[in-house]
């Protein structure tokens, strides 16, 4: 069985840097990768009136798919054939779900800069949550 690698992605500079690092070290990474983008629907549910939610969901899914397609291109150019996956929910829950359902052996995740130590202590970060919750190795960028 080929090991599977999960790379959660968003539209950030840290994600782009992580992609560049993975490609630069591609001999060390399984060719079987999944790019995951999560649309955080909990923010939509809390912040918007009911009549606007469906429109925002649809727009968010379209935007998420465009992000996935754009971020898959460097992998495809390097000879990978990434599987693209879009999930709705919180990033932490969606990543954990995909790790279990897809039998992931490695998660490669970016840690966003600028969150601040106090913010991370009070609220945590997605990367910190994943490091402590998944049952496979995590490579943190």
N, C-alpha and C positions, 0 to 999 in steps of 0.2 A: 504494500500500500504506500502510495506517495504521500509524504507529509503535506499537510495543508497549512498555509499561512494566511492569517487575516490581517488586513491593513485598514483600520477605520480611517476615513478621510473626510475632510471638510474643505471649504474654500479659503484656506489660510496659507500664509507663507511657511509656517512650520510644517504643514502637510507637504508642500512642494519640496522643501528641503529633505524631508524624510524620504520621499519618492526618489529624489536624486541619490541619496545615500544607499537606498536599497538597490537601485540599478547599478551603482558603482560597485556594489558588493554582491552582484547577482550570482556569482559562483557559490556563494555561501547560503543562498536562499532557495527554497523549493520553487519550482516553476509553477506549482499549483497554488495560485494566490487568489484571494477573494478581496475585492475592494468593497468596503461597506460605507454607505453614507446614511446617516440617521436624521430624519426630520423630527425635531422635538415637538410633538403634537401637544404636549402638556402646556407649553407656552401659548400655543394657539388657543387651547381650551380656556386658559385663565384670562387671557387678555382681550379676546374678541367677543363681540355680541354674536348670538347664535346665527343670525342671518348672513354673517360674513364668513363663518368658519369654513363652509364647503368650498367657497371660492379660494380662500387662502390655502386650504389643504391641497387643492388641485394645482395651484400655482407653485406651492412648495415642492410637490412631487415632481413637476416638470423641471423646476430649477435643480433639484437633487439629481435627477437623471442626467441633466446637462453637465453638472459637476463631475459625476462619475465618468461620463464619456470623455470629458476633457482630461481628467486625471489618468484614465486608462491609456491614453495615447502614448505617453513616454514608455510605459510598460510594453505596449504592443510593438513600438519601434525597437525595443531591446530584445524582442523575441518571446516575451511572455504572452500568454493568452488569459488575461485576468477575467474571472467571473465577476460581474457587477451586481451588487445587491443593495437595494434601498429598503430601509425599514422605517416604520412610524413608531414613535415612542420616545422614551428617554434614551440618550446614548448609552448610559451604563447598562440598563436592562436589555437593550437591543444587542449590544456587543456580547453580553453574557449568554443571551439566547442563541446567537449565531455560533459562538464557540462550542456550545453543547450540541446543537443540532447538526452542525457541519463537521464535528469531530476535528476541530482545529488543534494543531500541535504547536503553533507559535503565533503570538499576536505582536505585531509591530505597530506601535502607537506614538504619536507626537504629543509632546507636552507643550502647551501654549505658554509663551512668555507673557509677563505682565499681569498675571493673576495676583501675585503677591502672596507672601507667606501667611498673612493674617486671613486673607480670603480663603486660601487653601485649608487653613486650620478650621475655620468656621464652616465652610461649605464643602470642602474637598474639591478635588478635580476629577474629571473623567479618567484621566490616565492613572491617578492614584487609586481610584476605585478599582480599575481593571487590574492593576498590579496585585491588589489584595483579594480579588474575588474569583479570578479565573483559575482553572486547574491545568494550566499549561504555562510554559515559559513566556515572558513578556519582554520584548526589546523596546526600551523607552528612548525616544529621541527628544 
